[in-house]
């Protein structure tokens, strides 16, 4: 299973690839940040999104 969690908008091939697949990938755009903003400004939101993804797709497999 390929996991893609792209928190900084990448126009073009990344967007097209995520839209074309019907898997567990989730493309999230967080406005107003640059690449490294994911580690500072948007850290809380990014952490919440990552935990939500793991809970939805991986947590069930642990039982």
PDB file of N, H, CA, C and O in Angstrom:
ATOM      1  N   UNK A   1       0.847  -1.172   0.000  1.00  0.00           N
ATOM      2  CA  UNK A   1       0.000   0.000   0.000  1.00  0.00           C
ATOM      3  C   UNK A   1       0.894   1.237   0.000  1.00  0.00           C
ATOM      4  O   UNK A   1       1.804   1.364   0.819  1.00  0.00           O
ATOM      5  N   UNK A   2       0.623   2.120  -0.911  1.00  0.00           N
ATOM      6  H   UNK A   2      -0.116   2.016  -1.577  1.00  0.00           H
ATOM      7  CA  UNK A   2       1.382   3.369  -0.982  1.00  0.00           C
ATOM      8  C   UNK A   2       0.657   4.432  -0.177  1.00  0.00           C
ATOM      9  O   UNK A   2      -0.548   4.628  -0.336  1.00  0.00           O
ATOM     10  N   UNK A   3       1.381   5.107   0.672  1.00  0.00           N
ATOM     11  H   UNK A   3       2.360   4.948   0.802  1.00  0.00           H
ATOM     12  CA  UNK A   3       0.796   6.159   1.503  1.00  0.00           C
ATOM     13  C   UNK A   3       1.330   7.502   1.024  1.00  0.00           C
ATOM     14  O   UNK A   3       2.538   7.688   0.880  1.00  0.00           O
ATOM     15  N   UNK A   4       0.431   8.416   0.785  1.00  0.00           N
ATOM     16  H   UNK A   4      -0.551   8.264   0.902  1.00  0.00           H
ATOM     17  CA  UNK A   4       0.826   9.762   0.378  1.00  0.00           C
ATOM     18  C   UNK A   4       0.113  10.760   1.259  1.00  0.00           C
ATOM     19  O   UNK A   4      -1.113  10.859   1.243  1.00  0.00           O
ATOM     20  N   UNK A   5       0.881  11.490   2.018  1.00  0.00           N
ATOM     21  H   UNK A   5       1.877  11.409   2.031  1.00  0.00           H
ATOM     22  CA  UNK A   5       0.311  12.550   2.839  1.00  0.00           C
ATOM     23  C   UNK A   5       1.081  13.812   2.470  1.00  0.00           C
ATOM     24  O   UNK A   5       2.135  14.090   3.042  1.00  0.00           O
ATOM     25  N   UNK A   6       0.564  14.560   1.532  1.00  0.00           N
ATOM     26  H   UNK A   6      -0.292  14.334   1.067  1.00  0.00           H
ATOM     27  CA  UNK A   6       1.237  15.752   1.026  1.00  0.00           C
ATOM     28  C   UNK A   6       0.550  16.969   1.614  1.00  0.00           C
ATOM     29  O   UNK A   6      -0.563  17.313   1.217  1.00  0.00           O
ATOM     30  N   UNK A   7       1.211  17.619   2.558  1.00  0.00           N
ATOM     31  H   UNK A   7       2.115  17.339   2.880  1.00  0.00           H
ATOM     32  CA  UNK A   7       0.586  18.720   3.273  1.00  0.00           C
ATOM     33  C   UNK A   7       0.917  20.089   2.692  1.00  0.00           C
ATOM     34  O   UNK A   7       0.405  21.106   3.160  1.00  0.00           O
ATOM     35  N   UNK A   8       1.755  20.114   1.692  1.00  0.00           N
ATOM     36  H   UNK A   8       2.170  19.288   1.312  1.00  0.00           H
ATOM     37  CA  UNK A   8       2.056  21.359   0.999  1.00  0.00           C
ATOM     38  C   UNK A   8       1.642  21.158  -0.449  1.00  0.00           C
ATOM     39  O   UNK A   8       2.108  20.223  -1.101  1.00  0.00           O
ATOM     40  N   UNK A   9       0.796  22.002  -0.948  1.00  0.00           N
ATOM     41  H   UNK A   9       0.417  22.761  -0.419  1.00  0.00           H
ATOM     42  CA  UNK A   9       0.211  21.820  -2.291  1.00  0.00           C
ATOM     43  C   UNK A   9       1.293  21.708  -3.364  1.00  0.00           C
ATOM     44  O   UNK A   9       2.127  22.602  -3.512  1.00  0.00           O
ATOM     45  N   UNK A  10       1.272  20.617  -4.101  1.00  0.00           N
ATOM     46  H   UNK A  10       0.595  19.891  -3.981  1.00  0.00           H
ATOM     47  CA  UNK A  10       2.174  20.393  -5.228  1.00  0.00           C
ATOM     48  C   UNK A  10       1.311  20.280  -6.475  1.00  0.00           C
ATOM     49  O   UNK A  10       0.653  19.259  -6.677  1.00  0.00           O
ATOM     50  N   UNK A  11       1.302  21.295  -7.303  1.00  0.00           N
ATOM     51  H   UNK A  11       1.837  22.123  -7.139  1.00  0.00           H
ATOM     52  CA  UNK A  11       0.474  21.286  -8.514  1.00  0.00           C
ATOM     53  C   UNK A  11       1.051  20.298  -9.519  1.00  0.00           C
ATOM     54  O   UNK A  11       2.254  20.041  -9.538  1.00  0.00           O
ATOM     55  N   UNK A  12       0.191  19.760 -10.335  1.00  0.00           N
ATOM     56  H   UNK A  12      -0.787  19.969 -10.319  1.00  0.00           H
ATOM     57  CA  UNK A  12       0.648  18.913 -11.426  1.00  0.00           C
ATOM     58  C   UNK A  12       0.593  17.435 -11.119  1.00  0.00           C
ATOM     59  O   UNK A  12      -0.445  16.930 -10.692  1.00  0.00           O
ATOM     60  N   UNK A  13       1.706  16.725 -11.330  1.00  0.00           N
ATOM     61  H   UNK A  13       2.549  17.136 -11.677  1.00  0.00           H
ATOM     62  CA  UNK A  13       1.708  15.267 -11.235  1.00  0.00           C
ATOM     63  C   UNK A  13       1.226  14.720  -9.891  1.00  0.00           C
ATOM     64  O   UNK A  13       0.543  13.697  -9.854  1.00  0.00           O
ATOM     65  N   UNK A  14       1.566  15.373  -8.810  1.00  0.00           N
ATOM     66  H   UNK A  14       2.122  16.204  -8.840  1.00  0.00           H
ATOM     67  CA  UNK A  14       1.130  14.889  -7.493  1.00  0.00           C
ATOM     68  C   UNK A  14      -0.391  14.923  -7.385  1.00  0.00           C
ATOM     69  O   UNK A  14      -1.015  13.931  -7.006  1.00  0.00           O
ATOM     70  N   UNK A  15      -0.976  16.051  -7.714  1.00  0.00           N
ATOM     71  H   UNK A  15      -0.470  16.856  -8.021  1.00  0.00           H
ATOM     72  CA  UNK A  15      -2.438  16.181  -7.674  1.00  0.00           C
ATOM     73  C   UNK A  15      -3.102  15.155  -8.579  1.00  0.00           C
ATOM     74  O   UNK A  15      -4.062  14.496  -8.180  1.00  0.00           O
ATOM     75  N   UNK A  16      -2.594  15.021  -9.790  1.00  0.00           N
ATOM     76  H   UNK A  16      -1.814  15.556 -10.114  1.00  0.00           H
ATOM     77  CA  UNK A  16      -3.178  14.093 -10.756  1.00  0.00           C
ATOM     78  C   UNK A  16      -3.067  12.654 -10.270  1.00  0.00           C
ATOM     79  O   UNK A  16      -4.004  11.870 -10.425  1.00  0.00           O
ATOM     80  N   UNK A  17      -1.939  12.309  -9.689  1.00  0.00           N
ATOM     81  H   UNK A  17      -1.178  12.946  -9.562  1.00  0.00           H
ATOM     82  CA  UNK A  17      -1.743  10.953  -9.189  1.00  0.00           C
ATOM     83  C   UNK A  17      -2.698  10.606  -8.063  1.00  0.00           C
ATOM     84  O   UNK A  17      -3.253   9.508  -8.028  1.00  0.00           O
ATOM     85  N   UNK A  18      -2.886  11.530  -7.154  1.00  0.00           N
ATOM     86  H   UNK A  18      -2.435  12.422  -7.183  1.00  0.00           H
ATOM     87  CA  UNK A  18      -3.798  11.279  -6.035  1.00  0.00           C
ATOM     88  C   UNK A  18      -5.227  11.146  -6.536  1.00  0.00           C
ATOM     89  O   UNK A  18      -5.962  10.261  -6.100  1.00  0.00           O
ATOM     90  N   UNK A  19      -5.615  12.011  -7.438  1.00  0.00           N
ATOM     91  H   UNK A  19      -5.018  12.730  -7.792  1.00  0.00           H
ATOM     92  CA  UNK A  19      -6.989  11.954  -7.959  1.00  0.00           C
ATOM     93  C   UNK A  19      -7.239  10.679  -8.767  1.00  0.00           C
ATOM     94  O   UNK A  19      -8.356  10.160  -8.770  1.00  0.00           O
ATOM     95  N   UNK A  20      -6.216  10.171  -9.448  1.00  0.00           N
ATOM     96  H   UNK A  20      -5.309  10.592  -9.445  1.00  0.00           H
ATOM     97  CA  UNK A  20      -6.382   8.994 -10.299  1.00  0.00           C
ATOM     98  C   UNK A  20      -6.502   7.705  -9.482  1.00  0.00           C
ATOM     99  O   UNK A  20      -7.169   6.760  -9.905  1.00  0.00           O
ATOM    100  N   UNK A  21      -5.866   7.667  -8.330  1.00  0.00           N
ATOM    101  H   UNK A  21      -5.325   8.435  -7.986  1.00  0.00           H
ATOM    102  CA  UNK A  21      -5.905   6.450  -7.505  1.00  0.00           C
ATOM    103  C   UNK A  21      -7.163   6.430  -6.658  1.00  0.00           C
ATOM    104  O   UNK A  21      -7.741   7.470  -6.344  1.00  0.00           O
ATOM    105  N   UNK A  22      -7.566   5.244  -6.301  1.00  0.00           N
ATOM    106  H   UNK A  22      -7.097   4.399  -6.556  1.00  0.00           H
ATOM    107  CA  UNK A  22      -8.727   5.100  -5.431  1.00  0.00           C
ATOM    108  C   UNK A  22      -8.293   4.337  -4.189  1.00  0.00           C
ATOM    109  O   UNK A  22      -8.929   3.358  -3.797  1.00  0.00           O
ATOM    110  N   UNK A  23      -7.216   4.786  -3.578  1.00  0.00           N
ATOM    111  H   UNK A  23      -6.700   5.581  -3.896  1.00  0.00           H
ATOM    112  CA  UNK A  23      -6.674   4.119  -2.406  1.00  0.00           C
ATOM    113  C   UNK A  23      -6.871   4.947  -1.159  1.00  0.00           C
ATOM    114  O   UNK A  23      -7.855   5.674  -1.022  1.00  0.00           O
ATOM    115  N   UNK A  24      -5.935   4.826  -0.267  1.00  0.00           N
ATOM    116  H   UNK A  24      -5.136   4.235  -0.379  1.00  0.00           H
ATOM    117  CA  UNK A  24      -6.041   5.493   1.023  1.00  0.00           C
ATOM    118  C   UNK A  24      -5.284   6.818   1.066  1.00  0.00           C
ATOM    119  O   UNK A  24      -5.165   7.430   2.128  1.00  0.00           O
ATOM    120  N   UNK A  25      -4.774   7.262  -0.079  1.00  0.00           N
ATOM    121  H   UNK A  25      -4.871   6.765  -0.942  1.00  0.00           H
ATOM    122  CA  UNK A  25      -4.067   8.532  -0.102  1.00  0.00           C
ATOM    123  C   UNK A  25      -5.022   9.673   0.213  1.00  0.00           C
ATOM    124  O   UNK A  25      -6.219   9.611  -0.068  1.00  0.00           O
ATOM    125  N   UNK A  26      -4.461  10.700   0.795  1.00  0.00           N
ATOM    126  H   UNK A  26      -3.488  10.750   1.023  1.00  0.00           H
ATOM    127  CA  UNK A  26      -5.257  11.888   1.076  1.00  0.00           C
ATOM    128  C   UNK A  26      -4.371  13.107   0.826  1.00  0.00           C
ATOM    129  O   UNK A  26      -3.311  13.252   1.434  1.00  0.00           O
ATOM    130  N   UNK A  27      -4.812  13.964  -0.061  1.00  0.00           N
ATOM    131  H   UNK A  27      -5.674  13.846  -0.555  1.00  0.00           H
ATOM    132  CA  UNK A  27      -4.080  15.186  -0.369  1.00  0.00           C
ATOM    133  C   UNK A  27      -4.735  16.326   0.388  1.00  0.00           C
ATOM    134  O   UNK A  27      -5.925  16.592   0.216  1.00  0.00           O
ATOM    135  N   UNK A  28      -3.967  16.993   1.218  1.00  0.00           N
ATOM    136  H   UNK A  28      -3.000  16.777   1.358  1.00  0.00           H
ATOM    137  CA  UNK A  28      -4.486  18.082   2.039  1.00  0.00           C
ATOM    138  C   UNK A  28      -3.708  19.345   1.700  1.00  0.00           C
ATOM    139  O   UNK A  28      -2.479  19.329   1.635  1.00  0.00           O
ATOM    140  N   UNK A  29      -4.420  20.422   1.489  1.00  0.00           N
ATOM    141  H   UNK A  29      -5.418  20.435   1.542  1.00  0.00           H
ATOM    142  CA  UNK A  29      -3.794  21.710   1.235  1.00  0.00           C
ATOM    143  C   UNK A  29      -3.971  22.584   2.467  1.00  0.00           C
ATOM    144  O   UNK A  29      -5.089  22.793   2.937  1.00  0.00           O
ATOM    145  N   UNK A  30      -2.868  23.087   2.980  1.00  0.00           N
ATOM    146  H   UNK A  30      -1.960  22.917   2.597  1.00  0.00           H
ATOM    147  CA  UNK A  30      -2.916  23.997   4.123  1.00  0.00           C
ATOM    148  C   UNK A  30      -2.480  25.368   3.601  1.00  0.00           C
ATOM    149  O   UNK A  30      -1.296  25.588   3.343  1.00  0.00           O
ATOM    150  N   UNK A  31      -3.426  26.279   3.449  1.00  0.00           N
ATOM    151  H   UNK A  31      -4.387  26.100   3.658  1.00  0.00           H
ATOM    152  CA  UNK A  31      -3.111  27.587   2.868  1.00  0.00           C
ATOM    153  C   UNK A  31      -2.195  28.420   3.764  1.00  0.00           C
ATOM    154  O   UNK A  31      -2.212  28.304   4.990  1.00  0.00           O
ATOM    155  N   UNK A  32      -1.408  29.252   3.118  1.00  0.00           N
ATOM    156  H   UNK A  32      -1.394  29.346   2.123  1.00  0.00           H
ATOM    157  CA  UNK A  32      -0.622  30.240   3.841  1.00  0.00           C
ATOM    158  C   UNK A  32       0.683  29.750   4.436  1.00  0.00           C
ATOM    159  O   UNK A  32       1.292  30.452   5.243  1.00  0.00           O
ATOM    160  N   UNK A  33       1.132  28.539   4.048  1.00  0.00           N
ATOM    161  H   UNK A  33       0.637  27.969   3.392  1.00  0.00           H
ATOM    162  CA  UNK A  33       2.416  28.073   4.566  1.00  0.00           C
ATOM    163  C   UNK A  33       3.339  27.724   3.407  1.00  0.00           C
ATOM    164  O   UNK A  33       2.891  27.483   2.286  1.00  0.00           O
ATOM    165  N   UNK A  34       4.622  27.702   3.696  1.00  0.00           N
ATOM    166  H   UNK A  34       4.986  27.898   4.607  1.00  0.00           H
ATOM    167  CA  UNK A  34       5.602  27.225   2.729  1.00  0.00           C
ATOM    168  C   UNK A  34       5.952  25.793   3.107  1.00  0.00           C
ATOM    169  O   UNK A  34       5.359  25.225   4.023  1.00  0.00           O
ATOM    170  N   UNK A  35       6.906  25.218   2.409  1.00  0.00           N
ATOM    171  H   UNK A  35       7.388  25.680   1.664  1.00  0.00           H
ATOM    172  CA  UNK A  35       7.270  23.819   2.649  1.00  0.00           C
ATOM    173  C   UNK A  35       7.566  23.545   4.130  1.00  0.00           C
ATOM    174  O   UNK A  35       7.047  22.584   4.697  1.00  0.00           O
ATOM    175  N   UNK A  36       8.381  24.371   4.744  1.00  0.00           N
ATOM    176  H   UNK A  36       8.803  25.152   4.283  1.00  0.00           H
ATOM    177  CA  UNK A  36       8.771  24.119   6.132  1.00  0.00           C
ATOM    178  C   UNK A  36       7.737  24.572   7.151  1.00  0.00           C
ATOM    179  O   UNK A  36       7.884  24.289   8.340  1.00  0.00           O
ATOM    180  N   UNK A  37       6.702  25.263   6.714  1.00  0.00           N
ATOM    181  H   UNK A  37       6.583  25.493   5.748  1.00  0.00           H
ATOM    182  CA  UNK A  37       5.629  25.674   7.611  1.00  0.00           C
ATOM    183  C   UNK A  37       4.906  24.500   8.243  1.00  0.00           C
ATOM    184  O   UNK A  37       4.268  24.647   9.285  1.00  0.00           O
ATOM    185  N   UNK A  38       5.001  23.350   7.627  1.00  0.00           N
ATOM    186  H   UNK A  38       5.520  23.230   6.780  1.00  0.00           H
ATOM    187  CA  UNK A  38       4.354  22.151   8.152  1.00  0.00           C
ATOM    188  C   UNK A  38       4.976  21.746   9.490  1.00  0.00           C
ATOM    189  O   UNK A  38       4.327  21.089  10.305  1.00  0.00           O
ATOM    190  N   UNK A  39       6.219  22.135   9.714  1.00  0.00           N
ATOM    191  H   UNK A  39       6.746  22.668   9.053  1.00  0.00           H
ATOM    192  CA  UNK A  39       6.916  21.791  10.955  1.00  0.00           C
ATOM    193  C   UNK A  39       6.787  22.874  12.023  1.00  0.00           C
ATOM    194  O   UNK A  39       7.168  22.660  13.173  1.00  0.00           O
ATOM    195  N   UNK A  40       6.253  24.030  11.647  1.00  0.00           N
ATOM    196  H   UNK A  40       5.944  24.204  10.712  1.00  0.00           H
ATOM    197  CA  UNK A  40       6.150  25.130  12.613  1.00  0.00           C
ATOM    198  C   UNK A  40       4.715  25.642  12.684  1.00  0.00           C
ATOM    199  O   UNK A  40       3.949  25.242  13.560  1.00  0.00           O
ATOM    200  N   UNK A  41       4.362  26.512  11.776  1.00  0.00           N
ATOM    201  H   UNK A  41       4.985  26.838  11.064  1.00  0.00           H
ATOM    202  CA  UNK A  41       3.054  27.165  11.773  1.00  0.00           C
ATOM    203  C   UNK A  41       1.893  26.182  11.780  1.00  0.00           C
ATOM    204  O   UNK A  41       0.931  26.366  12.526  1.00  0.00           O
ATOM    205  N   UNK A  42       1.971  25.143  10.960  1.00  0.00           N
ATOM    206  H   UNK A  42       2.752  24.994  10.354  1.00  0.00           H
ATOM    207  CA  UNK A  42       0.851  24.203  10.794  1.00  0.00           C
ATOM    208  C   UNK A  42       1.091  22.866  11.495  1.00  0.00           C
ATOM    209  O   UNK A  42       0.433  21.875  11.178  1.00  0.00           O
ATOM    210  N   UNK A  43       2.020  22.832  12.436  1.00  0.00           N
ATOM    211  H   UNK A  43       2.554  23.637  12.694  1.00  0.00           H
ATOM    212  CA  UNK A  43       2.377  21.565  13.086  1.00  0.00           C
ATOM    213  C   UNK A  43       1.184  20.898  13.774  1.00  0.00           C
ATOM    214  O   UNK A  43       0.992  19.690  13.630  1.00  0.00           O
ATOM    215  N   UNK A  44       0.399  21.645  14.502  1.00  0.00           N
ATOM    216  H   UNK A  44       0.555  22.626  14.619  1.00  0.00           H
ATOM    217  CA  UNK A  44      -0.742  21.071  15.223  1.00  0.00           C
ATOM    218  C   UNK A  44      -1.748  20.482  14.239  1.00  0.00           C
ATOM    219  O   UNK A  44      -2.229  19.366  14.435  1.00  0.00           O
ATOM    220  N   UNK A  45      -2.063  21.223  13.189  1.00  0.00           N
ATOM    221  H   UNK A  45      -1.672  22.130  13.030  1.00  0.00           H
ATOM    222  CA  UNK A  45      -3.015  20.728  12.193  1.00  0.00           C
ATOM    223  C   UNK A  45      -2.471  19.497  11.466  1.00  0.00           C
ATOM    224  O   UNK A  45      -3.207  18.538  11.232  1.00  0.00           O
ATOM    225  N   UNK A  46      -1.189  19.522  11.111  1.00  0.00           N
ATOM    226  H   UNK A  46      -0.591  20.301  11.301  1.00  0.00           H
ATOM    227  CA  UNK A  46      -0.579  18.379  10.425  1.00  0.00           C
ATOM    228  C   UNK A  46      -0.594  17.135  11.305  1.00  0.00           C
ATOM    229  O   UNK A  46      -0.866  16.035  10.824  1.00  0.00           O
ATOM    230  N   UNK A  47      -0.305  17.303  12.577  1.00  0.00           N
ATOM    231  H   UNK A  47      -0.084  18.197  12.968  1.00  0.00           H
ATOM    232  CA  UNK A  47      -0.332  16.178  13.510  1.00  0.00           C
ATOM    233  C   UNK A  47      -1.739  15.614  13.623  1.00  0.00           C
ATOM    234  O   UNK A  47      -1.920  14.397  13.609  1.00  0.00           O
ATOM    235  N   UNK A  48      -2.728  16.477  13.734  1.00  0.00           N
ATOM    236  H   UNK A  48      -2.580  17.466  13.745  1.00  0.00           H
ATOM    237  CA  UNK A  48      -4.120  16.032  13.820  1.00  0.00           C
ATOM    238  C   UNK A  48      -4.520  15.252  12.569  1.00  0.00           C
ATOM    239  O   UNK A  48      -5.157  14.203  12.666  1.00  0.00           O
ATOM    240  N   UNK A  49      -4.149  15.760  11.404  1.00  0.00           N
ATOM    241  H   UNK A  49      -3.631  16.612  11.326  1.00  0.00           H
ATOM    242  CA  UNK A  49      -4.480  15.089  10.151  1.00  0.00           C
ATOM    243  C   UNK A  49      -3.802  13.724  10.045  1.00  0.00           C
ATOM    244  O   UNK A  49      -4.417  12.756   9.598  1.00  0.00           O
ATOM    245  N   UNK A  50      -2.554  13.648  10.452  1.00  0.00           N
ATOM    246  H   UNK A  50      -2.054  14.435  10.816  1.00  0.00           H
ATOM    247  CA  UNK A  50      -1.833  12.374  10.399  1.00  0.00           C
ATOM    248  C   UNK A  50      -2.461  11.347  11.334  1.00  0.00           C
ATOM    249  O   UNK A  50      -2.641  10.192  10.948  1.00  0.00           O
ATOM    250  N   UNK A  51      -2.794  11.748  12.546  1.00  0.00           N
ATOM    251  H   UNK A  51      -2.648  12.686  12.859  1.00  0.00           H
ATOM    252  CA  UNK A  51      -3.429  10.836  13.505  1.00  0.00           C
ATOM    253  C   UNK A  51      -4.780  10.374  12.982  1.00  0.00           C
ATOM    254  O   UNK A  51      -5.124   9.198  13.097  1.00  0.00           O
ATOM    255  N   UNK A  52      -5.540  11.288  12.412  1.00  0.00           N
ATOM    256  H   UNK A  52      -5.260  12.244  12.319  1.00  0.00           H
ATOM    257  CA  UNK A  52      -6.844  10.943  11.835  1.00  0.00           C
ATOM    258  C   UNK A  52      -6.685   9.896  10.726  1.00  0.00           C
ATOM    259  O   UNK A  52      -7.462   8.944  10.652  1.00  0.00           O
ATOM    260  N   UNK A  53      -5.678  10.076   9.868  1.00  0.00           N
ATOM    261  H   UNK A  53      -5.047  10.849   9.929  1.00  0.00           H
ATOM    262  CA  UNK A  53      -5.442   9.128   8.779  1.00  0.00           C
ATOM    263  C   UNK A  53      -5.074   7.755   9.339  1.00  0.00           C
ATOM    264  O   UNK A  53      -5.620   6.742   8.903  1.00  0.00           O
ATOM    265  N   UNK A  54      -4.161   7.714  10.292  1.00  0.00           N
ATOM    266  H   UNK A  54      -3.717   8.537  10.646  1.00  0.00           H
ATOM    267  CA  UNK A  54      -3.762   6.439  10.892  1.00  0.00           C
ATOM    268  C   UNK A  54      -4.936   5.765  11.585  1.00  0.00           C
ATOM    269  O   UNK A  54      -5.109   4.552  11.469  1.00  0.00           O
ATOM    270  N   UNK A  55      -5.734   6.527  12.294  1.00  0.00           N
ATOM    271  H   UNK A  55      -5.594   7.512  12.388  1.00  0.00           H
ATOM    272  CA  UNK A  55      -6.920   5.952  12.947  1.00  0.00           C
ATOM    273  C   UNK A  55      -7.883   5.356  11.926  1.00  0.00           C
ATOM    274  O   UNK A  55      -8.449   4.287  12.159  1.00  0.00           O
ATOM    275  N   UNK A  56      -8.072   6.033  10.807  1.00  0.00           N
ATOM    276  H   UNK A  56      -7.612   6.901  10.618  1.00  0.00           H
ATOM    277  CA  UNK A  56      -9.013   5.561   9.789  1.00  0.00           C
ATOM    278  C   UNK A  56      -8.523   4.336   9.034  1.00  0.00           C
ATOM    279  O   UNK A  56      -9.319   3.450   8.721  1.00  0.00           O
ATOM    280  N   UNK A  57      -7.230   4.263   8.734  1.00  0.00           N
ATOM    281  H   UNK A  57      -6.583   4.982   8.988  1.00  0.00           H
ATOM    282  CA  UNK A  57      -6.746   3.234   7.821  1.00  0.00           C
ATOM    283  C   UNK A  57      -5.849   2.176   8.454  1.00  0.00           C
ATOM    284  O   UNK A  57      -5.721   1.085   7.899  1.00  0.00           O
ATOM    285  N   UNK A  58      -5.237   2.453   9.573  1.00  0.00           N
ATOM    286  H   UNK A  58      -5.341   3.339  10.024  1.00  0.00           H
ATOM    287  CA  UNK A  58      -4.302   1.483  10.137  1.00  0.00           C
ATOM    288  C   UNK A  58      -4.713   0.933  11.490  1.00  0.00           C
ATOM    289  O   UNK A  58      -4.388  -0.209  11.816  1.00  0.00           O
ATOM    290  N   UNK A  59      -5.408   1.710  12.270  1.00  0.00           N
ATOM    291  H   UNK A  59      -5.672   2.637  12.005  1.00  0.00           H
ATOM    292  CA  UNK A  59      -5.764   1.292  13.621  1.00  0.00           C
ATOM    293  C   UNK A  59      -6.585   0.005  13.622  1.00  0.00           C
ATOM    294  O   UNK A  59      -6.379  -0.857  14.477  1.00  0.00           O
ATOM    295  N   UNK A  60      -7.503  -0.133  12.685  1.00  0.00           N
ATOM    296  H   UNK A  60      -7.671   0.567  11.991  1.00  0.00           H
ATOM    297  CA  UNK A  60      -8.346  -1.329  12.615  1.00  0.00           C
ATOM    298  C   UNK A  60      -7.506  -2.582  12.401  1.00  0.00           C
ATOM    299  O   UNK A  60      -7.883  -3.657  12.868  1.00  0.00           O
ATOM    300  N   UNK A  61      -6.393  -2.472  11.715  1.00  0.00           N
ATOM    301  H   UNK A  61      -6.087  -1.599  11.335  1.00  0.00           H
ATOM    302  CA  UNK A  61      -5.525  -3.613  11.456  1.00  0.00           C
ATOM    303  C   UNK A  61      -4.755  -4.089  12.671  1.00  0.00           C
ATOM    304  O   UNK A  61      -4.172  -5.174  12.644  1.00  0.00           O
ATOM    305  N   UNK A  62      -4.740  -3.308  13.728  1.00  0.00           N
ATOM    306  H   UNK A  62      -5.213  -2.428  13.750  1.00  0.00           H
ATOM    307  CA  UNK A  62      -4.021  -3.694  14.941  1.00  0.00           C
ATOM    308  C   UNK A  62      -4.813  -4.663  15.803  1.00  0.00           C
ATOM    309  O   UNK A  62      -4.239  -5.348  16.650  1.00  0.00           O
ATOM    310  N   UNK A  63      -6.106  -4.729  15.602  1.00  0.00           N
ATOM    311  H   UNK A  63      -6.572  -4.172  14.913  1.00  0.00           H
ATOM    312  CA  UNK A  63      -6.959  -5.600  16.422  1.00  0.00           C
ATOM    313  C   UNK A  63      -7.012  -6.997  15.874  1.00  0.00           C
ATOM    314  O   UNK A  63      -7.684  -7.858  16.443  1.00  0.00           O
TER     315      UNK A  63
END
